[in-house]
């Protein structure tokens, strides 16, 4: 099982734009991005009645995980169930592409028989911890890749949270997760961050932070807005 390092930086819109201009010169756009270099992500997160996953992340539990269902560009052409795990500060993600009727079963609270290990594990945890949909997080992402070190760099902008659980609603209403138009720069890599990328980041004096979109989204829905 491959665990990857993830670095996250909160940046104002101007800094995001400047860094992305630099990244374009040394990285390739991700092949999944649209003609404008972006795609839209919507993720429906799950939690227990006592906010188990929220608390584990908020408290920095060394070994933790969470579940989400994700779509891209408001389309049902690819629906994924994901289990994001953190261990000793590194991340691993299991992904299964799921049919639309599984999503319906989840939202209606019905059991769903499946031979997929991740789906089966999700429904087992759902029964054990009484997991229910908690919040949708939406944002636009500009993704780039750097072949050495299997590096992936993403710029996440316009991040907001919604208490609607309709993943395919055309226009969700919600609350901004970060104030002042700030966004998140994420850097993911396998073992060692290549020198060219590290040098570029050092030139902007970037400081990695502990940041969870899920925690910030729940806080925002509860009227708590974190500082940048």
C-alpha positions in Angstrom: 0.0 0.0 0.0 1.5 3.3 -1.1 1.3 6.3 1.3 2.1 9.7 -0.1 3.2 12.9 1.4 0.7 15.8 1.1 1.7 19.4 1.7 -1.0 22.1 1.9 -0.6 25.8 1.8 -3.3 28.5 2.2 -2.7 31.3 -0.3 -4.4 34.5 -1.2 -5.7 34.8 -4.8 -2.7 36.9 -6.0 -0.2 34.4 -4.7 -2.1 31.5 -6.1 -2.0 33.1 -9.5 1.7 33.9 -9.4 2.7 30.4 -8.2 0.4 28.8 -10.9 2.1 30.8 -13.6 5.5 29.4 -12.4 4.1 25.8 -12.2 2.9 26.0 -15.8 6.5 26.5 -16.9 7.8 23.3 -15.3 4.8 21.0 -15.0 2.3 19.5 -17.4 -1.5 20.1 -17.0 -3.3 17.0 -15.8 -5.0 15.2 -18.7 -8.4 15.2 -16.9 -8.6 19.0 -16.8 -10.9 20.7 -19.2 -10.0 23.2 -22.0 -9.7 25.9 -19.3 -7.3 23.8 -17.3 -9.9 23.2 -14.5 -12.5 20.8 -13.4 -15.2 21.1 -10.7 -15.2 18.7 -7.7 -18.1 17.9 -5.5 -17.6 15.6 -2.5 -20.3 14.3 -0.2 -18.7 13.5 3.2 -20.1 11.1 5.8 -19.8 11.1 9.6 -21.3 9.5 12.7 -23.9 11.2 15.0 -21.0 12.1 17.4 -18.9 13.5 14.6 -16.2 10.7 14.9 -14.3 11.5 11.7 -14.5 15.3 12.3 -13.1 14.8 15.9 -10.3 12.4 14.7 -9.1 14.9 12.1 -9.5 18.0 14.4 -7.5 16.3 17.1 -4.8 15.1 14.7 -5.3 11.4 15.4 -2.2 9.6 14.0 -4.3 6.9 12.2 -7.6 8.1 10.9 -9.8 7.9 7.8 -13.0 9.3 6.3 -15.4 8.4 3.5 -16.7 10.6 0.7 -18.6 10.2 -2.6 -17.2 12.4 -5.4 -18.3 13.6 -8.8 -16.7 15.8 -11.4 -18.2 18.7 -13.3 -21.7 17.9 -12.0 -21.7 14.8 -14.1 -22.9 11.3 -13.3 -20.5 9.8 -15.8 -18.0 9.0 -13.0 -19.1 8.6 -9.4 -16.5 7.4 -6.9 -16.6 6.2 -3.4 -13.4 7.1 -1.6 -11.8 6.2 1.7 -9.0 8.7 2.6 -6.6 7.4 5.2 -3.9 9.2 7.1 -1.1 7.3 8.9 2.0 8.9 10.5 1.3 12.1 8.5 1.1 10.4 5.1 -2.0 9.7 3.0 -3.5 6.8 1.1 -6.7 6.8 -0.9 -8.8 3.8 -1.9 -11.2 4.5 -4.8 -14.1 2.5 -6.3 -16.2 3.7 -9.3 -19.8 3.1 -8.2 -23.2 3.0 -10.1 -25.8 5.6 -9.6 -28.1 3.2 -7.8 -25.5 2.7 -5.1 -25.6 6.5 -4.5 -29.4 6.3 -4.3 -29.1 3.5 -1.8 -26.7 5.5 0.4 -28.9 8.6 0.4 -32.0 6.5 1.2 -30.3 4.6 3.9 -30.7 1.2 2.2 -28.3 -1.7 2.2 -26.5 -2.4 -1.0 -25.0 -5.8 -1.8 -21.6 -5.6 -3.6 -18.6 -7.7 -4.2 -16.4 -4.6 -4.2 -14.2 -4.6 -1.0 -14.4 -0.9 -0.5 -18.1 -0.7 -0.9 -18.6 -3.6 1.5 -16.3 -1.9 4.0 -18.2 1.3 3.7 -21.6 -0.3 4.4 -20.1 -2.3 7.3 -18.7 1.0 8.8 -22.0 2.7 8.1 -23.9 0.1 10.2 -21.2 0.1 12.9 -20.9 3.9 13.3 -24.4 5.0 11.9 -22.7 7.0 9.2 -24.9 9.6 7.4 -24.3 12.3 4.8 -22.9 15.4 6.6 -21.8 18.0 4.1 -21.0 18.6 0.4 -17.8 20.5 -0.4 -17.4 22.0 -3.9 -14.4 23.7 -5.5 -12.7 24.3 -8.8 -9.3 22.6 -9.2 -6.4 23.4 -11.5 -4.2 20.2 -11.6 -0.6 19.8 -12.7 1.8 16.8 -12.8 5.5 16.4 -12.6 6.8 13.0 -13.7 9.9 12.9 -11.4 8.7 11.7 -8.0 5.2 11.2 -9.2 4.4 14.8 -8.1 0.9 16.2 -8.4 0.2 19.9 -7.7 -3.3 21.3 -7.5 -4.8 24.7 -7.0 -8.2 24.6 -5.3 -10.3 27.7 -5.5 -13.8 28.9 -4.6 -14.2 26.3 -1.9 -17.6 26.2 -0.3 -19.7 24.0 1.8 -23.4 23.1 1.5 -25.9 21.3 3.7 -27.7 20.0 0.6 -27.0 16.4 -0.2 -27.9 16.7 -3.9 -24.6 16.1 -5.7 -26.2 16.8 -9.1 -28.0 20.0 -8.3 -27.1 22.6 -10.9 -26.5 25.5 -8.5 -25.7 24.6 -4.9 -26.0 27.3 -2.3 -23.4 27.3 0.4 -20.9 29.0 2.7 -17.3 29.9 1.8 -14.9 27.7 3.6 -12.0 30.3 3.4 -12.4 34.0 3.7 -11.2 36.6 1.3 -11.0 34.4 -1.8 -8.2 32.4 -0.4 -7.5 28.9 -1.9 -5.4 25.8 -1.2 -2.2 24.8 -2.9 -1.6 21.1 -2.5 1.5 19.2 -3.3 1.5 15.3 -3.3 4.5 13.1 -3.9 5.8 9.6 -3.2 9.2 9.9 -1.6 11.3 13.0 -2.2 10.1 16.4 -3.5 12.2 17.2 -6.6 14.6 20.0 -6.3 13.0 22.2 -9.0 9.7 22.1 -7.2 11.2 22.7 -3.8 13.3 25.6 -5.0 10.3 27.3 -6.6 8.2 26.9 -3.4 11.1 28.2 -1.2 11.2 31.4 -3.3 7.7 32.2 -2.1 8.4 31.4 1.5 5.5 29.0 1.7 4.7 27.4 5.1 2.9 24.1 5.1 -0.2 24.0 7.3 -2.5 21.3 8.7 -5.7 21.8 6.8 -8.8 19.7 6.2 -11.5 20.8 3.8 -13.9 18.6 5.7 -13.2 20.1 9.1 -13.2 23.6 7.8 -16.5 22.9 6.0 -18.2 21.6 9.1 -16.9 24.6 11.0 -18.2 27.0 8.4 -21.7 25.4 8.5 -21.6 25.9 12.2 -20.7 29.5 11.9 -17.0 29.1 12.7 -14.7 30.7 10.1 -11.1 29.8 10.5 -8.3 32.3 9.9 -6.0 32.2 6.9 
